[in-house]
């Protein structure tokens, strides 16, 4: 049974099965939009301030107008209060270019605001990854922006699922380790945590950012540096980070097994769990 998804569009709560957005919305026709996905814990949004700041950066990078913060706040409040408290779930809010031409030119209509929320299953304790045959373009006009143009992620994730993996790993055009479809990736080499820098073309994940900050605070070295994709064949541990997975140990990458969690990953996960429990909006 699929979860009940609460939907709010441009000021109104809507039935999730009812049309509520224009068929010529630029987010539909060309993927002209930005979004955030946040973890909901006991009815509250985790890291709300950081997520909102990233949405502003993505919107500016895409050339969208300044956000209507009050509109977003109203939508978030509406979906979170639309039923029983969400104990663990996902909040997603999206801003698109609004109704516009059928091509890439943007019209002069106001942006569309969409907010959704639903209960979500707790993440698995471990997961496996599959490397995709496709690459991220670190020189793309939208590199590092969280846009609604996710078709390549859909294809890559299906590729991973066909191989029994929960996530797909991309290299960039330089052959460097980059990111997953909806997660950032970390490796452990010589007891040190390494992760691709933002210049690799990866998204500036909120959980990535917090994991780096909090591990460094606790004396665990974390280095952001360009890494060859082949590091996945030589590292001792792998983990991924995302809003609803926090720090997730990886047990296998393309058939190569890893301890899950290994000792460094276990410590990083413990640190993240303790710090996130102590501060809902770090």
Secondary structure, 3 states (H helix, E strand, C coil): CCCCCEEEECCEEECCCCCCCCCCEHHHHCCCEEEEEEEEECCEECCHHHHHHHHHHHHHHHCCCCCCHHHHHHHHHHHHCCCCCCCEEEEEEEEECCECCCCCCCCCCCCEEEEEEEECCCCCCEEEEEEEEEEECCCCCCCCCCECCCHHHHHHHHHHHHCCCCEEEEEECCCEEEEECCCEEEEEECCEEEECCHHHCCCCCHHHHHHHHHHHHCCCCEEECCCEHHHHHCCCEEEEEECCCEEEEEEEECCEECCCCCHHHHHHHHHHHHHHHHCCCC
